[in-house]
Amino acid sequence: AEKIPSEQQLRQIMSWYDAKHLVPNKMRDFFCTINLDQEEVFRTQVVEKSLSPYFGEEFYFEIPRTFQWLSFYIYDKSVLQKDLRIGKVSIKKEDLCNYTGKENWFMLQPVDSNSEVQGKVHLELKLNELITDNGSVCQQLVVHIKECHGLPLINGQNCDPYATVSLVGPSRNDQKKTKVKKKTSNPQFNETFYFEVTRSSSYTKKSQFQVEEEDIEKLEVRVDLWNNGNLVQDIFLGEIKVPVKVLRNDSFQAWYLLQPRENGNKSSKTDDLGSLRLNICYTEDCVLPSEYYTSLRNLLLKSADVQPISASAAYILSEVCRDKYDAVLPLVRLLLHHHKLVPFVAAVAELDLKDTQEANTIFRGNTLATRCVDEMMKIVGKHYLKVTLKPVIDEICESPKPCEIDPIKLREGDNVEINMENLRYYVDKVFREIVRSSISCPTLMCDVFYSLRHLAAKRFPNDPHVQYSAVSSFVFLRFFAVAVVSPHTFHLRPHHPDAQTSRTLTLISKAIQTLGSWGSLTKTKLSSFKETFMCEFFKTFQEETFTESVKKFLDDVSSTESKEPSGVSEPVHLKEGEMYKRAQGRTRIGKKNFKKRWFCLTSREFTYHKQQDKEPIFTIPIKNILAVEKLDESSFNKKNMFQVLHGEKPLYIQANNCVEASEWIEALCRVTRCNQKRLSFYHPSAFLNGNWLCCKATIESSEGCARCTADVPADTQIEIDGDRETERIYSLFTINRSKLQKLEEACGSIAVYQGPRKEPDDYSNFTIEDSVATFHTLQQIIDIVEKLNESHEKYQKKRSSSAKYGSEENPIVGKVS
């Protein structure tokens, strides 16, 4: 999320891939990457020996910086040579909204060096009037090229950029050049160039500086960025063009986004590279200051107390949204942030139970209640899943055993009895880990399960089992079983498993669902299995111990009593990956260079290793971490750097891309937020050559010169921006304004008309228990939304009126041509 004083922006991407008819027309090994401009942030696994690879991977991430293009590159994997880029799909940031939430096939475009650009350049342009010696007036163009930001890496390293500045017209091309800046993606040029705005054909005896009107109309300033190749050819980094005529009565100081060279990829055909199927979900929120959301926030937070619950603002939100999932995401996070989720879930669950006629169908639909519990478990249960399932999921994925027991799917040479033993071993292990895990179940989940259990018993007082099935329908069927079958979605594995392992996980998930369903191991239940092979498999499970284990587990996780661990808990694995660290200079000998290391973060310590699975060579206990902050690129001329401040010298780390750096900083900050000795100030740059580069202090132990970004401990372990969630809910109400009005009309019709309802189709899809209460809430919602609309419009007008083309208030603008 990028934050500025009056605005925040959240951008999220989720994509999965499917490619077909790729060239070269020969079975190859392909992989795909996601890029923000030219920066790779994710890559898929390699799909071997295919021309139509199915990647099937999902990536969900917040974009931590501005960008112009979201790009997807298809590579032909090579063992001995450099991987070959087959083609790409590039989508402008402004066009992402056209594709969001839909699957689309995109034709692959050729990859051309002249079209691969990123970054921006800061210019100041001005037209001066000068009086010549003979008294005539001439015009002089002044181009001050200040700096560039975000230029691409060249072969993984910072580039050696320089700029050429040209004044171009029909009969002239005056070009000047800056100095080369070494090893930087954010060069500071600060060079000024002067051009006479005239042309040779305008020379007269009266004055050689006389300017004809049509000349200025045709002139433009062009700035090209290049990487100095030294002994090889210079590499084009991008260009911008600005017509001189826009400078008539004013000077311009602006950031300009670098653009591809025109017709840069005209030489290649675009219909013979194949195509790529993507599903992209992109959101961007403009969040006003917190006080603007007070009324809407308060109306939503009191939803649990509204009688009936169907007349509350939160419930109405779910009614007017086409997909309840759109409403549930921000609603659950907002209620969770303000500790209002449990009573709201209890209220909507009670409404849900009114329509449930049979105990064995309890909480099986996709209602508001079940969606809210699902989302709550995903948010607060991440840690719980890792503690419980990650070790056994790792074993299944890394040392897979054949487990196929469907006779139709058995391969030649498979032994069904051995496979059944393997599957039984895995199911036993997963089941055992689950039923032993109640001590780790988050308190919030236990509180929700407690409410559901007692509501179910109240609704079906004659069924002693329903209180257990109400809980098992969530914790087994919609939590553990789903995490087993899709470990990548729940961050238990970095990639989707291969086809054979995926099939094994599916069979294990089926078994866990059955074992977790209360009373499912009876003979009558077994006879209802659709697959005969699963019925045969479960005959070996008819043991009372399984049923008793499930009962005890459900009792534990639906209890509100505080749980004390019986022993010292094992450290929880939170994140790991390969990054570069700077030598910390603990010895007198040796150069302080950057080395690739394997980093691992657990709930107890942060370590790095020479290689994965090797013993750590350096360890920082979590309790010793004082702050985690970004590091200015100017310190070492390297991008995506951050620092871990602890008892010794700072540990400087370089991540592979901006998303990875942001995720590591977030994970480290989250696990250290409540450390008692956290710093309030830090140095944003490094201590080099006897002084801090940021504040020039010469004492290495001097207090920091910038305030830490997270110096106050949070009161919750879940990072939620309440204002951002409220803004999303406002946006949903705005989008569904017509449905709000239709619901308002329906309430009015019911309240006023005494007799049979007129035109029931207008409101038959809405839940209206109390038309007067619902009408009152709707009026409040509409009034609040209108006021927020006015606030957004005022903000946009203020921004647009003060942000003329190229001004500092609107620092990122496109090409003018």
ZAMARGU-4260 file (C-alpha; in steps of 0.2 Angstrom, whole numbers, plus 5000, padded with zeros to 4 digits):
<rodrens>
0) 5000/5000/5000 | 5007/5017/4995 | 5002/5031/5008 | 5002/5049/5005 | 4995/5062/5018
5) 4978/5062/5011 | 4977/5046/5001 | 4981/5028/5002 | 4981/5016/4988 | 4979/4997/4989
10) 4983/4987/4974 | 4980/4968/4974 | 4983/4955/4960 | 4978/4937/4959 | 4982/4928/4943
15) 4983/4910/4936 | 4990/4905/4920 | 4986/4893/4905 | 4995/4895/4889 | 4993/4887/4872
20) 5001/4885/4855 | 5018/4892/4861 | 5032/4894/4849 | 5045/4886/4845 | 5034/4872/4839
25) 5043/4859/4848 | 5040/4852/4865 | 5049/4863/4878 | 5050/4867/4896 | 5041/4883/4900
30) 5038/4895/4915 | 5030/4911/4917 | 5034/4927/4927 | 5024/4942/4934 | 5033/4958/4932
35) 5029/4976/4938 | 5036/4986/4923 | 5053/4977/4921 | 5054/4970/4939 | 5051/4952/4941
40) 5041/4949/4957 | 5035/4931/4955 | 5038/4916/4944 | 5029/4899/4941 | 5036/4882/4942
45) 5043/4875/4926 | 5030/4864/4916 | 5040/4851/4906 | 5038/4845/4888 | 5023/4855/4883
50) 5017/4867/4870 | 5001/4871/4879 | 5007/4872/4898 | 4994/4873/4912 | 5003/4883/4926
55) 4988/4884/4938 | 4996/4895/4951 | 4989/4910/4960 | 4998/4925/4967 | 4990/4937/4979
60) 5000/4952/4984 | 5000/4971/4988 | 5009/4982/4976 | 5021/4993/4986 | 5026/5006/4973
65) 5019/5015/4958 | 5020/5006/4941 | 5015/5008/4923 | 5013/4990/4917 | 5008/4973/4924
70) 5017/4961/4913 | 5018/4942/4911 | 5032/4934/4902 | 5033/4916/4895 | 5051/4909/4895
75) 5058/4893/4887 | 5069/4886/4901 | 5087/4882/4895 | 5099/4872/4905 | 5115/4878/4897
80) 5111/4894/4890 | 5101/4910/4895 | 5082/4907/4896 | 5073/4912/4880 | 5059/4925/4882
85) 5045/4918/4870 | 5033/4933/4872 | 5024/4944/4884 | 5007/4951/4889 | 5008/4968/4895
90) 4993/4977/4903 | 4993/4996/4907 | 4988/5000/4925 | 4974/5011/4919 | 4967/4996/4909
95) 4967/4983/4923 | 4950/4987/4928 | 4943/4981/4911 | 4949/4963/4915 | 4947/4962/4933
100) 4937/4946/4940 | 4936/4938/4922 | 4946/4925/4913 | 4953/4931/4897 | 4965/4924/4883
105) 4978/4937/4878 | 4989/4935/4862 | 5007/4935/4867 | 5017/4950/4860 | 5035/4950/4855
110) 5048/4956/4867 | 5058/4970/4860 | 5071/4980/4869 | 5064/4996/4863 | 5048/4993/4872
115) 5054/4987/4888 | 5055/5003/4899 | 5051/5008/4917 | 5055/5023/4928 | 5052/5042/4927
120) 5062/5058/4924 | 5061/5074/4933 | 5062/5089/4922 | 5060/5108/4923 | 5056/5117/4906
125) 5055/5135/4903 | 5054/5148/4889 | 5064/5164/4892 | 5063/5179/4882 | 5080/5187/4877
130) 5083/5204/4869 | 5097/5204/4857 | 5110/5217/4854 | 5100/5225/4840 | 5085/5226/4851
135) 5075/5211/4844 | 5066/5198/4855 | 5071/5180/4854 | 5065/5165/4864 | 5077/5153/4873
140) 5072/5135/4879 | 5079/5130/4896 | 5079/5111/4900 | 5084/5107/4918 | 5085/5088/4919
145) 5085/5085/4938 | 5085/5066/4941 | 5077/5049/4937 | 5069/5036/4948 | 5066/5018/4946
150) 5076/5014/4930 | 5078/4995/4927 | 5091/4984/4932 | 5103/4978/4918 | 5108/4960/4920
155) 5103/4961/4938 | 5114/4976/4942 | 5111/4994/4943 | 5113/5003/4927 | 5126/5017/4921
160) 5113/5029/4915 | 5114/5045/4905 | 5102/5056/4896 | 5101/5065/4879 | 5091/5081/4878
165) 5085/5086/4860 | 5075/5100/4853 | 5067/5092/4838 | 5058/5100/4823 | 5054/5098/4804
170) 5072/5104/4800 | 5082/5103/4816 | 5088/5091/4829 | 5099/5099/4842 | 5105/5086/4854
175) 5115/5088/4871 | 5120/5075/4883 | 5122/5073/4902 | 5137/5065/4911 | 5136/5046/4914
180) 5131/5041/4932 | 5138/5025/4938 | 5129/5011/4946 | 5112/5018/4951 | 5094/5017/4946
185) 5090/5034/4953 | 5103/5045/4945 | 5104/5063/4951 | 5109/5073/4935 | 5105/5092/4939
190) 5111/5098/4922 | 5104/5112/4913 | 5104/5114/4894 | 5099/5130/4883 | 5092/5129/4866
195) 5088/5144/4854 | 5070/5142/4848 | 5073/5146/4830 | 5078/5138/4814 | 5091/5142/4801
200) 5078/5146/4787 | 5071/5160/4798 | 5087/5171/4796 | 5084/5188/4789 | 5095/5204/4788
205) 5084/5211/4802 | 5087/5198/4815 | 5093/5180/4814 | 5083/5177/4831 | 5066/5181/4824
210) 5054/5167/4828 | 5039/5162/4817 | 5023/5156/4825 | 5022/5140/4816 | 5040/5135/4821
215) 5035/5133/4840 | 5019/5123/4835 | 5031/5110/4827 | 5045/5109/4840 | 5046/5097/4854
220) 5058/5093/4868 | 5064/5074/4868 | 5073/5066/4882 | 5080/5049/4880 | 5088/5039/4894
225) 5102/5026/4890 | 5113/5014/4899 | 5131/5017/4895 | 5137/5001/4887 | 5156/5005/4888
230) 5163/4993/4876 | 5146/4986/4870 | 5131/4995/4862 | 5121/5007/4873 | 5104/5001/4879
235) 5089/5011/4877 | 5079/5014/4893 | 5065/5025/4888 | 5060/5042/4882 | 5048/5057/4884
240) 5042/5070/4872 | 5035/5087/4877 | 5028/5100/4864 | 5036/5117/4866 | 5019/5125/4863
245) 5013/5120/4880 | 5027/5131/4888 | 5020/5147/4880 | 5016/5157/4896 | 5022/5146/4910
250) 5037/5135/4916 | 5034/5117/4920 | 5042/5106/4933 | 5036/5088/4932 | 5039/5070/4934
255) 5037/5061/4917 | 5034/5042/4915 | 5047/5035/4903 | 5038/5028/4887 | 5043/5015/4874
260) 5051/5020/4858 | 5037/5023/4845 | 5035/5007/4834 | 5048/4999/4844 | 5042/4981/4841
265) 5035/4983/4823 | 5046/4970/4816 | 5038/4955/4824 | 5022/4946/4820 | 5010/4946/4834
270) 4999/4931/4829 | 5011/4917/4829 | 5018/4917/4847 | 5003/4908/4856 | 4992/4915/4869
275) 4990/4916/4888 | 4975/4914/4899 | 4974/4925/4915 | 4962/4929/4929 | 4966/4945/4936
280) 4958/4954/4951 | 4964/4972/4954 | 4958/4984/4967 | 4964/5002/4970 | 4956/5012/4985
285) 4957/5031/4988 | 4956/5032/5007 | 4951/5049/5014 | 4957/5054/5032 | 4949/5044/5046
290) 4936/5057/5052 | 4927/5056/5035 | 4922/5038/5039 | 4915/5041/5057 | 4897/5040/5053
295) 4898/5025/5041 | 4910/5016/5053 | 4898/5018/5068 | 4883/5013/5058 | 4892/4996/5053
300) 4899/4993/5070 | 4882/4993/5079 | 4875/4981/5067 | 4876/4966/5079 | 4864/4976/5091
305) 4851/4980/5078 | 4834/4970/5080 | 4831/4962/5068 | 4849/4959/5062 | 4842/4959/5044
310) 4839/4978/5046 | 4857/4982/5050 | 4869/4991/5039 | 4881/4976/5038 | 4867/4964/5033
315) 4860/4976/5020 | 4877/4977/5012 | 4877/4958/5009 | 4859/4959/5002 | 4863/4972/4989
320) 4880/4965/4983 | 4879/4953/4968 | 4892/4942/4976 | 4891/4941/4995 | 4910/4937/4995
325) 4913/4956/4990 | 4904/4962/5005 | 4911/4949/5017 | 4929/4953/5014 | 4930/4971/5021
330) 4915/4968/5033 | 4924/4954/5042 | 4940/4963/5043 | 4932/4979/5049 | 4922/4970/5063
335) 4937/4960/5068 | 4948/4976/5069 | 4935/4983/5081 | 4931/4967/5091 | 4913/4966/5085
340) 4914/4951/5074 | 4908/4937/5087 | 4891/4945/5091 | 4888/4949/5073 | 4892/4931/5067
345) 4880/4924/5081 | 4866/4936/5076 | 4867/4931/5057 | 4869/4913/5062 | 4853/4913/5072
350) 4844/4920/5057 | 4852/4907/5046 | 4846/4893/5058 | 4828/4899/5056 | 4828/4893/5038
355) 4837/4876/5042 | 4824/4863/5043 | 4835/4847/5046 | 4849/4846/5058 | 4860/4836/5046
360) 4861/4851/5034 | 4866/4864/5047 | 4878/4877/5040 | 4881/4869/5024 | 4876/4883/5012
365) 4885/4899/5006 | 4875/4911/5017 | 4882/4927/5025 | 4885/4917/5042 | 4895/4904/5034
370) 4905/4916/5023 | 4909/4927/5038 | 4915/4912/5048 | 4925/4906/5033 | 4934/4923/5031
375) 4937/4924/5049 | 4946/4907/5050 | 4957/4912/5035 | 4962/4928/5044 | 4965/4923/5061
380) 4969/4904/5058 | 4985/4906/5047 | 4996/4904/5062 | 4986/4889/5068 | 4987/4880/5051
385) 5005/4882/5050 | 5008/4875/5068 | 4996/4860/5064 | 4998/4855/5046 | 5014/4862/5038
390) 5026/4848/5044 | 5015/4834/5038 | 5010/4843/5022 | 5029/4846/5019 | 5032/4827/5021
395) 5018/4823/5009 | 5024/4835/4996 | 5043/4832/4998 | 5043/4813/5000 | 5027/4807/4991
400) 5021/4790/4992 | 5008/4782/4979 | 4991/4783/4987 | 4979/4781/4972 | 4965/4768/4977
405) 4953/4771/4963 | 4954/4756/4951 | 4950/4766/4936 | 4965/4778/4940 | 4978/4765/4945
410) 4993/4765/4934 | 5002/4749/4927 | 5012/4741/4941 | 5003/4750/4955 | 4998/4739/4970
415) 4981/4745/4977 | 4984/4737/4994 | 5001/4746/4996 | 4993/4762/4990 | 4979/4760/5003
420) 4992/4758/5017 | 5001/4773/5012 | 4985/4783/5011 | 4980/4776/5028 | 4997/4782/5035
425) 4995/4800/5029 | 4977/4801/5034 | 4981/4794/5052 | 4995/4807/5053 | 4985/4822/5047
430) 4970/4817/5058 | 4981/4815/5073 | 4989/4832/5071 | 4972/4840/5070 | 4964/4832/5085
435) 4979/4836/5095 | 4979/4854/5090 | 4965/4862/5101 | 4978/4870/5112 | 4984/4881/5097
440) 4966/4886/5091 | 4965/4905/5092 | 4953/4911/5105 | 4943/4921/5093 | 4939/4905/5083
445) 4934/4896/5099 | 4922/4910/5104 | 4914/4909/5087 | 4912/4890/5088 | 4905/4891/5106
450) 4891/4903/5099 | 4887/4892/5085 | 4887/4876/5095 | 4874/4883/5108 | 4864/4891/5094
455) 4863/4874/5085 | 4858/4865/5102 | 4844/4878/5105 | 4837/4876/5087 | 4837/4857/5088
460) 4835/4853/5106 | 4831/4834/5103 | 4847/4830/5093 | 4862/4828/5104 | 4874/4827/5089
465) 4870/4844/5081 | 4880/4854/5093 | 4895/4845/5087 | 4891/4845/5068 | 4888/4864/5069
470) 4907/4866/5073 | 4914/4851/5063 | 4905/4858/5047 | 4917/4873/5049 | 4933/4867/5057
475) 4934/4850/5047 | 4925/4853/5031 | 4928/4872/5028 | 4945/4874/5036 | 4957/4859/5038
480) 4950/4849/5023 | 4951/4864/5012 | 4969/4869/5018 | 4975/4851/5014 | 4968/4850/4997
485) 4975/4868/4992 | 4991/4871/5003 | 4997/4885/4992 | 4981/4895/4995 | 4984/4895/5014
490) 5003/4898/5012 | 5008/4881/5018 | 5018/4878/5002 | 5026/4890/4990 | 5019/4882/4974
495) 5005/4871/4969 | 5010/4852/4971 | 5012/4841/4955 | 4997/4831/4949 | 5001/4815/4958
500) 5003/4824/4975 | 4988/4835/4972 | 4978/4819/4970 | 4985/4812/4986 | 4980/4828/4995
505) 4963/4827/4988 | 4960/4809/4994 | 4967/4814/5011 | 4955/4829/5012 | 4940/4818/5008
510) 4945/4807/5022 | 4947/4821/5034 | 4930/4828/5030 | 4922/4811/5033 | 4931/4808/5049
515) 4927/4825/5055 | 4908/4823/5052 | 4900/4818/5068 | 4894/4800/5067 | 4900/4798/5049
520) 4908/4781/5052 | 4892/4771/5055 | 4887/4758/5043 | 4872/4768/5036 | 4884/4782/5033
525) 4897/4771/5024 | 4883/4765/5012 | 4880/4782/5006 | 4898/4785/4999 | 4897/4789/4980
530) 4914/4780/4977 | 4914/4762/4981 | 4933/4762/4983 | 4931/4776/4997 | 4918/4765/5006
535) 4930/4750/5006 | 4944/4762/5012 | 4934/4768/5027 | 4929/4751/5033 | 4946/4750/5041
540) 4941/4766/5051 | 4926/4759/5061 | 4934/4762/5078 | 4926/4771/5092 | 4943/4780/5096
545) 4941/4791/5080 | 4923/4796/5085 | 4929/4800/5103 | 4944/4809/5097 | 4933/4820/5086
550) 4921/4823/5100 | 4935/4828/5112 | 4943/4840/5100 | 4926/4848/5096 | 4923/4851/5114
555) 4940/4859/5116 | 4939/4871/5102 | 4921/4876/5106 | 4925/4880/5124 | 4927/4898/5131
560) 4939/4892/5145 | 4957/4899/5143 | 4969/4886/5137 | 4986/4885/5145 | 4999/4875/5135
565) 5005/4859/5143 | 5023/4863/5138 | 5035/4874/5129 | 5028/4876/5111 | 5038/4873/5096
570) 5044/4889/5086 | 5032/4892/5072 | 5040/4894/5054 | 5034/4910/5047 | 5044/4914/5031
575) 5060/4909/5022 | 5069/4913/5006 | 5085/4918/4997 | 5091/4936/4999 | 5108/4945/4999
580) 5116/4951/5015 | 5130/4963/5018 | 5145/4957/5028 | 5143/4964/5046 | 5162/4967/5048
585) 5163/4956/5064 | 5182/4952/5059 | 5195/4964/5055 | 5200/4955/5039 | 5189/4954/5024
590) 5179/4965/5012 | 5162/4970/5017 | 5153/4963/5002 | 5136/4956/4998 | 5133/4937/4999
595) 5118/4926/4995 | 5111/4918/5010 | 5096/4908/5015 | 5085/4917/5027 | 5072/4909/5039
600) 5060/4918/5051 | 5051/4909/5065 | 5042/4915/5080 | 5058/4914/5090 | 5072/4919/5079
605) 5078/4926/5063 | 5093/4917/5055 | 5103/4915/5039 | 5112/4900/5032 | 5124/4897/5018
610) 5112/4885/5010 | 5094/4879/5014 | 5093/4865/5027 | 5111/4869/5034 | 5114/4875/5051
615) 5112/4894/5054 | 5128/4904/5053 | 5120/4919/5061 | 5105/4921/5073 | 5095/4935/5080
620) 5082/4931/5094 | 5066/4939/5090 | 5065/4948/5107 | 5082/4957/5102 | 5075/4965/5086
625) 5073/4984/5090 | 5067/4989/5073 | 5065/4984/5054 | 5065/4998/5042 | 5069/5001/5023
630) 5086/5007/5019 | 5089/5021/5006 | 5096/5015/4990 | 5109/5028/4990 | 5118/5019/5004
635) 5125/5005/4993 | 5117/5009/4976 | 5106/4994/4977 | 5087/4993/4976 | 5075/4984/4988
640) 5085/4985/5004 | 5080/4985/5022 | 5089/4984/5039 | 5086/4974/5054 | 5092/4984/5070
645) 5097/4973/5084 | 5110/4973/5098 | 5125/4973/5087 | 5127/4983/5071 | 5112/4984/5059
650) 5110/4969/5047 | 5108/4976/5029 | 5098/4964/5017 | 5094/4966/4999 | 5078/4957/4993
655) 5075/4951/4975 | 5061/4963/4971 | 5050/4976/4979 | 5036/4964/4983 | 5047/4952/4992
660) 5056/4966/5002 | 5039/4973/5007 | 5033/4955/5013 | 5049/4952/5023 | 5048/4969/5032
665) 5029/4966/5036 | 5033/4949/5043 | 5047/4955/5053 | 5038/4970/5060 | 5023/4959/5064
670) 5032/4947/5074 | 5042/4960/5084 | 5029/4974/5086 | 5027/4970/5105 | 5046/4969/5109
675) 5048/4980/5124 | 5064/4989/5118 | 5059/4994/5101 | 5067/5010/5094 | 5057/5026/5091
680) 5071/5033/5079 | 5083/5026/5066 | 5095/5030/5053 | 5087/5028/5035 | 5105/5027/5027
685) 5120/5017/5032 | 5136/5022/5042 | 5150/5023/5029 | 5167/5031/5029 | 5165/5038/5046
690) 5148/5046/5046 | 5129/5042/5043 | 5125/5046/5025 | 5108/5053/5031 | 5112/5065/5044
695) 5131/5066/5043 | 5133/5062/5061 | 5151/5055/5064 | 5147/5044/5080 | 5140/5027/5074
700) 5130/5025/5090 | 5121/5041/5089 | 5102/5041/5089 | 5093/5040/5073 | 5087/5055/5063
705) 5071/5048/5057 | 5055/5042/5066 | 5052/5023/5065 | 5037/5018/5055 | 5030/5007/5068
710) 5036/5012/5085 | 5020/5010/5095 | 5015/4992/5099 | 4998/4987/5091 | 4984/4980/5102
715) 4981/4966/5089 | 4992/4954/5080 | 4982/4956/5064 | 4986/4970/5053 | 4970/4978/5047
720) 4967/4996/5041 | 4950/5000/5047 | 4948/5016/5036 | 4953/5006/5020 | 4940/4993/5024
725) 4927/5006/5027 | 4931/5014/5011 | 4929/4998/5002 | 4911/4996/5010 | 4907/5014/5004
730) 4912/5009/4987 | 4901/4994/4987 | 4886/5004/4993 | 4890/5017/4979 | 4891/5004/4965
735) 4875/4996/4971 | 4865/5012/4974 | 4851/5007/4963 | 4848/4991/4973 | 4848/5002/4989
740) 4834/5012/4981 | 4825/4997/4976 | 4826/4990/4993 | 4820/5007/5000 | 4805/5007/4989
745) 4801/4989/4994 | 4801/4994/5012 | 4790/5008/5009 | 4778/4998/4999 | 4777/4985/5013
750) 4775/4998/5027 | 4761/5008/5018 | 4751/4996/5008 | 4739/4987/5018 | 4735/4970/5009
755) 4744/4959/4997 | 4761/4965/4991 | 4761/4974/4974 | 4774/4969/4961 | 4784/4956/4973
760) 4797/4954/4960 | 4804/4971/4964 | 4809/4965/4982 | 4806/4946/4983 | 4825/4943/4983
765) 4828/4954/4998 | 4826/4948/5017 | 4814/4961/5025 | 4809/4956/5042 | 4805/4973/5048
770) 4801/4985/5034 | 4801/5001/5046 | 4818/4997/5054 | 4826/4992/5037 | 4819/5008/5029
775) 4827/5019/5043 | 4844/5010/5041 | 4843/5012/5022 | 4840/5031/5024 | 4855/5033/5035
780) 4866/5023/5023 | 4860/5033/5008 | 4863/5049/5017 | 4881/5044/5023 | 4885/5038/5005
785) 4880/5055/4998 | 4890/5065/5010 | 4905/5054/5006 | 4902/5056/4988 | 4903/5075/4990
790) 4919/5073/5000 | 4927/5062/4986 | 4922/5075/4973 | 4929/5089/4983 | 4945/5080/4985
795) 4946/5076/4967 | 4942/5093/4961 | 4955/5101/4973 | 4968/5089/4967 | 4964/5092/4948
800) 4963/5111/4950 | 4980/5112/4958 | 4988/5099/4948 | 4990/5106/4931 | 5000/5096/4918
805) 5017/5091/4925 | 5015/5100/4942 | 5023/5094/4958 | 5005/5090/4965 | 5003/5077/4951
810) 5020/5071/4949 | 5017/5056/4938 | 5011/5060/4921 | 5011/5051/4904 | 5019/5055/4887
815) 5013/5070/4877 | 5014/5068/4858
</rodrens>
